[in-house]
């Protein structure tokens, strides 16, 4: 069902579709163009966090399954069925791939909503269309990866060309199953690689479906393979595999560090990482629009249940406007997001992705209380939703950088508002973190905005806005937020390696 038809569905319509989810959701591995069970027949139950009930299964793939998938990818790369295909033909297949995603909007949206609790309206309006846009952008990059001709003496010709790595292993996260999967899949395919994707076992179904749609679009078998399973088994095996030339990863900083170790323990494969964050939002007294500033602040931390690597979880406010900002945040932000059934199109906040995630976030909330932060609203499990993994939108005031909630990545809907007195103090506090993914500066002073953007240790800085942009905007961080650049032309180049060729012209 396409996007237009899907957006017309009611809560009851989605509930009826969900009742048949186990038959709709394919959970087997996809290897060499076919669905296959895990070698040992193992399965993992996928839990709907809105109900804590099983909504499907996926294969518990292990080292043997990774070996099969890597072998299929290696064979397709050696056969040149994809990488040597005419660029325009590859572009056409990827364009059709994007079309098929949109034609299957309802199914893909239902998968992501039931797997990780994302509101169905977010899946329909953000995740699926953004995934199609990303695939089309990367497709357009295929015939625009130019080499170079060096200026050397007349008896020689020196070329520099870009080539795919070969077999690329991709590990995608659970918080944006489809979209973050595409952020890895699309540029790796556009660059001409053959891939093995290991999606998170909590939300695997939309990624499995994508591999099927790629083949349906005309993609050669073996080019796009999916192995589901636990990270410590399937993910580790993929990262250690001697025939995998590169790993692309989005997930936690802790796992990112392990992948770097696995690279050194195996074949020194390239590793690109997009990991954690603790993004600062800095609001000066001369900000141009208080209403927009406040709404952006609570949107940045409550959207997607706060399960976002670049969530604006540290909100620094100049003391001259601090009290007004806090009051307005309470007045407007407290009711802006209401937890509810994610299959209700009117719901804008679903559950956290698991009971463990819920427990973890509630633990952070308790630490905030115990360490002296002032809880202004939220902090509990919503009444009537106790059977799911829900947590209320929560806001603390009078936080400082020494508190746990001011330092740790919570990955939940918990805002921390922190006062500051000077530009220098704001920069120092913003940089007082192991992370460096995103930041935002709000001021009418152009010089201050420019200086702040240079001084903040972050891969992305927004001025008087947050989490906006297009495919020209590089997504990636500094420090322990990783080294990857996603969702841009450079992400395609990141899945290529350069080769120098020297001709003796005699």
C-alpha positions as CSV (number, residue, x, y, z in Angstrom):
1,X,0.0,0.0,0.0
2,X,1.4,3.4,-1.0
3,X,1.8,6.5,1.1
4,X,-1.4,8.2,0.1
5,X,-3.5,5.1,0.9
6,X,-1.6,4.5,4.1
7,X,-2.2,8.0,5.4
8,X,-6.0,7.5,5.0
9,X,-6.0,4.5,7.4
10,X,-7.6,4.8,10.8
11,X,-6.5,3.5,14.2
12,X,-8.8,0.5,13.7
13,X,-7.4,-0.1,10.2
14,X,-3.9,-0.2,11.6
15,X,-5.0,-2.5,14.5
16,X,-6.5,-4.9,12.0
17,X,-3.3,-5.0,10.0
18,X,-1.3,-5.5,13.2
19,X,-3.4,-8.5,14.2
20,X,-1.9,-10.3,11.2
21,X,1.6,-9.0,11.7
22,X,3.3,-12.3,12.3
23,X,2.2,-13.5,8.8
24,X,3.2,-10.2,7.2
25,X,6.6,-9.8,8.8
26,X,9.3,-11.9,7.1
27,X,11.9,-12.7,9.7
28,X,14.3,-15.1,7.8
29,X,17.7,-14.1,6.6
30,X,18.0,-12.9,3.0
31,X,21.1,-14.4,1.3
32,X,21.9,-14.5,-2.4
33,X,18.4,-13.3,-3.4
34,X,16.5,-15.9,-1.2
35,X,14.9,-16.1,2.2
36,X,16.7,-18.7,4.3
37,X,16.4,-19.9,8.0
38,X,19.3,-19.5,10.3
39,X,21.7,-22.5,9.9
40,X,20.8,-23.9,13.3
41,X,17.2,-23.0,13.0
42,X,17.3,-20.5,15.9
43,X,14.8,-17.6,16.2
44,X,14.6,-14.4,18.2
45,X,11.2,-13.1,19.4
46,X,10.6,-9.5,18.4
47,X,8.6,-7.7,21.1
48,X,6.2,-4.8,20.5
49,X,7.2,-2.3,23.3
50,X,3.7,-0.8,23.2
51,X,2.2,-4.0,24.6
52,X,5.2,-6.1,25.6
53,X,3.8,-8.9,23.4
54,X,5.5,-10.8,20.6
55,X,4.9,-9.2,17.2
56,X,7.1,-11.5,15.1
57,X,10.4,-13.3,15.0
58,X,13.7,-13.1,13.2
59,X,16.4,-15.6,12.5
60,X,19.1,-16.0,15.2
61,X,22.0,-15.8,12.7
62,X,25.5,-16.7,13.8
63,X,29.0,-17.0,12.4
64,X,27.9,-19.7,9.9
65,X,25.1,-17.5,8.5
66,X,27.5,-14.6,8.2
67,X,30.0,-16.8,6.4
68,X,27.2,-17.7,3.8
69,X,26.2,-14.1,3.3
70,X,29.7,-12.9,3.0
71,X,30.5,-15.6,0.5
72,X,27.4,-14.6,-1.6
73,X,28.4,-11.0,-1.5
74,X,32.0,-11.9,-2.4
75,X,30.9,-14.0,-5.3
76,X,28.7,-11.2,-6.7
77,X,31.5,-8.7,-6.4
78,X,33.9,-11.0,-8.2
79,X,31.3,-11.6,-10.9
80,X,31.0,-7.8,-11.3
81,X,27.2,-8.2,-11.7
82,X,26.7,-4.8,-9.9
83,X,29.9,-2.8,-9.8
84,X,30.5,-3.1,-13.6
85,X,26.9,-2.5,-14.5
86,X,26.6,0.7,-16.6
87,X,26.1,3.6,-14.2
88,X,22.8,4.7,-15.6
89,X,21.4,1.1,-15.3
90,X,22.5,1.0,-11.7
91,X,20.8,4.4,-11.2
92,X,17.6,3.1,-12.7
93,X,17.6,0.1,-10.4
94,X,18.1,2.2,-7.3
95,X,15.4,4.7,-8.5
96,X,13.0,1.7,-8.9
97,X,14.1,0.5,-5.4
98,X,13.0,3.9,-4.0
99,X,9.7,3.7,-5.8
100,X,9.1,0.2,-4.4
101,X,9.8,1.5,-0.9
102,X,7.0,4.1,-1.3
103,X,4.7,1.5,-2.9
104,X,5.1,-0.6,0.3
105,X,4.8,2.4,2.7
106,X,2.0,0.8,4.9
107,X,3.9,-2.5,5.4
108,X,7.2,-0.8,6.2
109,X,5.6,1.8,8.5
110,X,3.8,-1.0,10.4
111,X,7.0,-2.9,10.8
112,X,8.9,0.0,12.3
113,X,6.0,1.1,14.5
114,X,5.4,-2.4,16.0
115,X,9.1,-3.3,16.3
116,X,10.3,-0.2,18.2
117,X,7.2,1.8,19.2
118,X,7.5,4.7,16.7
119,X,4.3,6.5,16.1
120,X,2.8,5.4,12.9
121,X,2.4,9.0,11.7
122,X,6.1,9.5,12.1
123,X,6.8,6.4,10.0
124,X,4.4,7.6,7.3
125,X,5.4,11.3,7.2
126,X,9.1,11.1,8.0
127,X,10.9,7.7,7.9
128,X,9.6,6.1,4.7
129,X,9.6,9.3,2.5
130,X,13.0,10.3,3.8
131,X,14.4,6.9,3.0
132,X,13.1,7.1,-0.6
133,X,14.7,10.6,-0.9
134,X,18.0,9.3,0.4
135,X,18.1,6.3,-2.1
136,X,17.3,8.6,-5.0
137,X,20.0,11.1,-4.0
138,X,22.6,8.3,-3.7
139,X,21.5,6.9,-7.1
140,X,22.2,10.3,-8.7
141,X,25.7,10.2,-7.2
142,X,26.6,7.1,-9.2
143,X,27.8,8.8,-12.3
144,X,29.3,11.8,-10.5
145,X,32.2,10.1,-8.7
146,X,35.0,11.5,-10.8
147,X,38.7,10.6,-10.7
148,X,41.6,13.0,-11.2
149,X,44.4,13.4,-13.7
150,X,47.6,14.7,-12.2
151,X,49.7,17.4,-13.9
152,X,53.0,15.5,-14.5
153,X,55.6,15.4,-17.3
154,X,54.7,14.8,-20.9
155,X,55.9,11.2,-21.0
156,X,53.6,10.0,-18.2
157,X,50.0,9.9,-17.3
158,X,48.9,9.7,-13.7
159,X,45.3,8.9,-12.9
160,X,43.5,8.7,-9.5
161,X,40.3,6.6,-9.6
162,X,37.8,5.6,-7.0
163,X,36.8,2.0,-6.6
164,X,34.4,0.2,-4.2
165,X,35.8,-1.7,-1.3
166,X,34.3,-5.0,-2.2
167,X,32.3,-6.7,0.5
168,X,31.0,-4.2,3.0
169,X,29.4,-5.1,6.4
170,X,26.7,-2.7,7.7
171,X,25.3,-2.7,11.2
172,X,22.2,-0.5,11.6
173,X,20.4,0.6,14.8
174,X,16.9,0.1,16.2
175,X,15.8,3.7,16.7
176,X,15.2,4.5,13.0
177,X,15.2,0.9,11.5
178,X,14.3,1.8,8.0
179,X,15.9,5.2,7.7
180,X,19.2,4.5,9.4
181,X,19.4,1.3,7.4
182,X,19.1,3.3,4.2
183,X,21.7,5.7,5.3
184,X,24.2,2.8,5.2
185,X,22.7,0.7,2.4
186,X,22.2,3.4,-0.2
187,X,25.7,4.9,-0.4
188,X,27.4,1.5,-0.1
189,X,25.4,0.2,-3.1
190,X,25.8,3.5,-5.0
191,X,29.6,3.1,-4.7
192,X,29.4,-0.4,-6.3
193,X,29.9,-2.6,-3.2
194,X,28.2,-5.8,-2.3
195,X,26.8,-5.7,1.2
196,X,25.9,-7.8,4.2
197,X,23.5,-5.9,6.6
198,X,23.1,-6.9,10.2
199,X,20.1,-4.9,11.5
200,X,19.3,-4.7,15.2
201,X,17.5,-7.7,16.4
202,X,14.8,-5.6,18.1
203,X,13.7,-4.0,14.9
204,X,14.8,-6.1,11.9
205,X,11.7,-6.5,9.7
206,X,11.8,-3.4,7.5
207,X,15.5,-4.0,6.7
208,X,14.8,-7.6,5.7
209,X,12.0,-6.3,3.5
210,X,14.3,-3.8,1.8
211,X,16.6,-6.6,0.5
212,X,13.6,-8.2,-1.1
213,X,12.6,-4.9,-2.7
214,X,16.1,-4.3,-4.1
215,X,16.0,-7.7,-5.9
216,X,12.5,-6.9,-7.1
217,X,13.8,-3.6,-8.5
218,X,16.4,-5.6,-10.6
219,X,19.3,-5.7,-8.2
220,X,21.4,-8.8,-8.8
221,X,21.2,-11.6,-6.2
222,X,24.1,-11.6,-3.7
223,X,24.6,-7.9,-3.8
224,X,22.3,-7.1,-0.9
225,X,22.2,-9.7,1.9
226,X,20.7,-9.5,5.4
227,X,21.6,-11.6,8.4
228,X,19.7,-11.0,11.6
229,X,20.9,-12.0,15.0
230,X,22.4,-10.8,18.2
231,X,25.2,-8.3,18.0
232,X,27.6,-10.4,20.1
233,X,27.2,-13.3,17.6
234,X,26.2,-12.1,14.1
235,X,27.5,-8.6,14.5
236,X,30.9,-9.6,15.9
237,X,31.3,-12.3,13.3
238,X,30.7,-9.8,10.5
239,X,33.2,-7.3,12.0
240,X,35.9,-10.0,12.4
241,X,35.4,-11.5,8.9
242,X,38.5,-11.6,6.8
243,X,36.6,-11.1,3.6
244,X,34.8,-7.9,4.8
245,X,36.7,-4.8,3.7
246,X,34.8,-2.2,5.5
247,X,32.2,-1.9,8.3
248,X,29.6,0.9,8.5
249,X,28.0,1.3,11.9
250,X,25.4,3.4,13.6
251,X,24.9,2.7,17.3
252,X,26.4,3.1,20.7
253,X,29.8,4.5,21.4
254,X,30.7,1.4,23.4
255,X,30.0,-1.0,20.5
256,X,31.8,1.4,18.1
257,X,34.9,1.0,20.2
258,X,34.6,-2.8,20.0
259,X,34.3,-2.6,16.2
260,X,37.6,-0.7,16.1
261,X,39.2,-3.5,18.1
262,X,37.8,-6.2,15.8
263,X,39.3,-4.4,12.9
264,X,42.7,-4.6,14.4
265,X,42.2,-8.3,15.3
266,X,41.2,-9.2,11.8
267,X,42.2,-7.6,8.5
268,X,42.5,-3.9,9.5
269,X,39.2,-3.2,7.6
270,X,38.0,0.4,7.4
271,X,35.5,1.3,10.1
272,X,33.1,4.2,9.8
273,X,31.1,5.0,13.0
274,X,28.2,7.2,13.9
275,X,27.8,6.8,17.6
276,X,26.5,8.6,20.7
277,X,25.8,12.2,21.5
278,X,24.9,14.6,24.3
279,X,24.0,17.6,22.2
280,X,24.0,21.2,23.7
281,X,21.4,23.7,22.8
282,X,22.6,27.2,23.7
283,X,20.1,30.0,24.1
284,X,21.3,33.6,24.5
285,X,19.2,36.5,25.9
286,X,19.2,38.1,22.4
287,X,17.7,35.1,20.7
288,X,15.4,36.2,17.8
289,X,12.2,34.3,18.6
290,X,11.5,32.9,22.1
291,X,8.5,30.9,21.0
292,X,10.4,29.2,18.2
293,X,13.4,28.6,20.5
294,X,11.3,26.9,23.2
295,X,9.3,24.7,20.8
296,X,12.6,23.7,19.1
297,X,14.0,22.8,22.5
298,X,11.2,20.4,23.4
299,X,10.9,19.0,19.9
300,X,14.6,18.2,19.9
301,X,14.4,16.0,23.0
302,X,10.8,14.6,22.9
303,X,10.6,13.7,19.2
304,X,11.0,9.9,18.6
305,X,10.7,9.5,22.4
306,X,14.2,11.1,22.8
307,X,15.7,8.0,21.2
308,X,17.8,10.0,18.9
309,X,21.6,10.2,18.8
310,X,21.5,14.0,18.2
311,X,18.7,14.7,20.7
312,X,19.1,18.2,22.3
313,X,19.4,16.9,25.8
314,X,21.5,19.7,27.3
315,X,19.6,23.0,27.1
316,X,21.8,25.9,28.2
317,X,20.0,29.2,28.8
318,X,21.5,32.5,29.6
319,X,20.5,33.6,33.1
320,X,18.8,36.8,32.0
321,X,16.0,34.8,30.3
322,X,16.4,31.5,32.2
323,X,13.3,31.8,34.4
324,X,11.1,32.9,31.4
325,X,12.5,30.1,29.3
326,X,11.8,27.5,31.9
327,X,8.3,28.8,32.5
328,X,7.5,28.7,28.8
329,X,9.0,25.3,28.4
330,X,6.7,24.0,31.2
331,X,3.6,25.8,29.8
332,X,4.1,24.6,26.2
333,X,6.3,21.5,26.3
334,X,4.5,19.6,29.1
335,X,1.5,18.9,26.9
336,X,3.1,18.9,23.5
337,X,3.9,15.2,23.4
338,X,1.3,12.7,24.8
339,X,2.2,9.0,25.1
340,X,-0.3,6.7,23.5
341,X,-1.0,3.9,21.2
342,X,1.6,4.2,18.4
343,X,-0.8,2.8,15.8
344,X,-3.2,5.7,16.5
345,X,-2.4,8.3,13.8
346,X,-3.1,11.0,16.4
347,X,-0.4,9.8,18.7
348,X,2.9,11.7,18.7
349,X,4.8,9.8,21.4
350,X,5.1,6.0,21.6
351,X,6.9,3.8,24.1
352,X,10.6,3.3,24.6
353,X,12.0,0.4,22.6
354,X,12.1,-2.2,25.4
355,X,11.5,-2.8,29.1
356,X,15.3,-2.5,29.7
357,X,15.3,0.9,28.0
358,X,12.4,2.0,30.2
359,X,14.2,0.9,33.3
360,X,17.4,2.6,32.2
361,X,15.6,6.0,31.6
362,X,13.6,5.8,34.8
363,X,17.0,5.2,36.6
364,X,18.4,8.4,35.1
365,X,15.3,10.3,36.3
366,X,15.9,9.0,39.8
367,X,19.5,10.0,39.7
368,X,18.4,13.6,38.6
369,X,16.2,13.8,41.7
370,X,18.8,12.4,44.0
371,X,21.6,14.7,42.7
372,X,19.6,17.9,43.3
373,X,18.0,18.7,39.9
374,X,14.5,20.1,40.1
375,X,11.9,17.9,38.4
376,X,9.4,20.3,36.8
377,X,7.2,17.7,35.1
378,X,7.0,14.1,34.0
379,X,9.3,11.4,35.4
380,X,6.8,8.6,35.6
381,X,5.1,5.8,33.7
382,X,1.9,7.3,32.1
383,X,-1.3,6.2,33.8
384,X,-3.1,3.6,31.8
385,X,-0.1,2.6,29.8
386,X,1.6,0.4,32.4
387,X,1.6,-2.6,30.2
388,X,4.0,-1.0,27.7
389,X,7.4,0.6,28.0
390,X,6.3,4.2,28.2
391,X,7.9,7.1,30.1
392,X,6.3,10.5,30.4
393,X,8.0,13.5,28.8
394,X,10.2,14.8,31.6
395,X,12.0,18.1,32.3
396,X,14.6,19.0,34.9
397,X,15.7,22.6,35.7
398,X,18.8,23.8,37.6
399,X,20.9,21.0,36.2
400,X,24.7,21.2,36.0
401,X,27.4,19.4,34.1
402,X,28.5,17.4,37.1
403,X,25.1,15.6,37.4
404,X,24.6,12.3,35.8
405,X,21.7,13.5,33.6
406,X,24.0,16.4,32.4
407,X,26.7,14.0,31.3
408,X,25.4,10.7,30.2
409,X,23.5,9.9,27.0
410,X,20.0,9.0,28.4
411,X,18.4,8.1,25.1
412,X,14.9,9.0,26.3
413,X,12.6,12.0,26.7
414,X,14.4,13.7,29.5
415,X,15.3,17.4,29.1
416,X,17.9,19.1,31.3
417,X,17.9,22.9,31.5
418,X,21.1,24.5,32.7
419,X,21.8,28.2,33.3
420,X,24.9,30.1,32.1
421,X,26.3,33.6,32.5
422,X,28.7,34.2,29.7
423,X,29.6,33.1,26.2
424,X,32.9,31.6,27.5
425,X,31.1,29.6,30.1
426,X,28.6,28.3,27.6
427,X,31.4,27.1,25.3
428,X,33.2,25.5,28.1
429,X,30.1,23.6,29.3
430,X,29.1,22.6,25.8
431,X,32.6,21.1,25.2
432,X,32.7,19.4,28.6
433,X,31.7,16.0,27.2
434,X,33.2,13.0,25.4
435,X,30.7,13.5,22.6
436,X,30.6,16.0,19.7
437,X,27.7,15.2,17.4
438,X,25.4,18.2,17.2
439,X,25.0,21.7,18.8
440,X,22.7,24.6,18.4
441,X,23.3,28.3,19.0
442,X,20.5,30.9,19.3
443,X,21.4,34.5,19.1
444,X,20.8,37.7,17.0
445,X,24.5,38.5,17.1
446,X,26.1,37.3,13.9
447,X,29.6,37.6,15.2
448,X,28.7,35.6,18.3
449,X,27.0,32.9,16.3
450,X,30.1,32.6,14.0
451,X,32.5,32.5,16.9
452,X,30.4,29.9,18.8
453,X,30.1,27.7,15.7
454,X,33.9,27.7,15.4
455,X,34.6,27.2,19.2
456,X,32.1,24.4,19.8
457,X,33.6,20.9,19.4
458,X,30.9,19.4,17.3
459,X,30.6,17.9,13.8
460,X,27.3,19.8,13.2
461,X,26.3,23.3,14.5
462,X,22.9,24.8,13.8
463,X,22.3,28.6,14.2
464,X,18.7,29.6,15.3
465,X,17.4,26.2,14.3
466,X,18.0,22.5,14.9
467,X,17.9,19.3,13.1
468,X,17.1,20.8,9.7
469,X,18.8,20.7,6.3
470,X,18.9,18.6,3.2
471,X,21.1,16.0,1.5
472,X,23.9,18.6,1.1
473,X,24.3,18.7,4.9
474,X,26.9,16.2,6.3
475,X,25.6,14.2,9.3
476,X,28.5,13.2,11.5
477,X,30.3,14.1,14.6
478,X,33.6,14.8,16.4
479,X,35.3,13.0,19.4
480,X,33.5,9.9,20.6
481,X,30.5,10.6,18.4
482,X,32.3,8.8,15.6
483,X,34.0,9.5,12.3
484,X,31.4,8.9,9.6
485,X,29.7,11.4,7.4
486,X,26.3,10.2,6.5
487,X,23.4,11.3,4.3
488,X,25.5,13.3,1.8
489,X,27.7,12.9,-1.3
490,X,30.7,12.3,0.9
491,X,29.0,9.2,2.4
492,X,29.2,7.6,-1.1
493,X,32.9,8.5,-1.4
494,X,33.3,7.0,2.1
495,X,32.4,3.6,0.6
496,X,35.2,3.9,-2.0
497,X,39.0,3.8,-1.9
498,X,41.3,5.6,-4.2
499,X,43.8,4.0,-6.6
500,X,46.7,5.7,-8.4
501,X,47.6,4.5,-11.9
502,X,50.9,5.6,-13.6
503,X,51.3,5.2,-17.3
504,X,54.8,5.4,-18.9
505,X,54.1,6.9,-22.3
506,X,57.6,6.4,-23.5
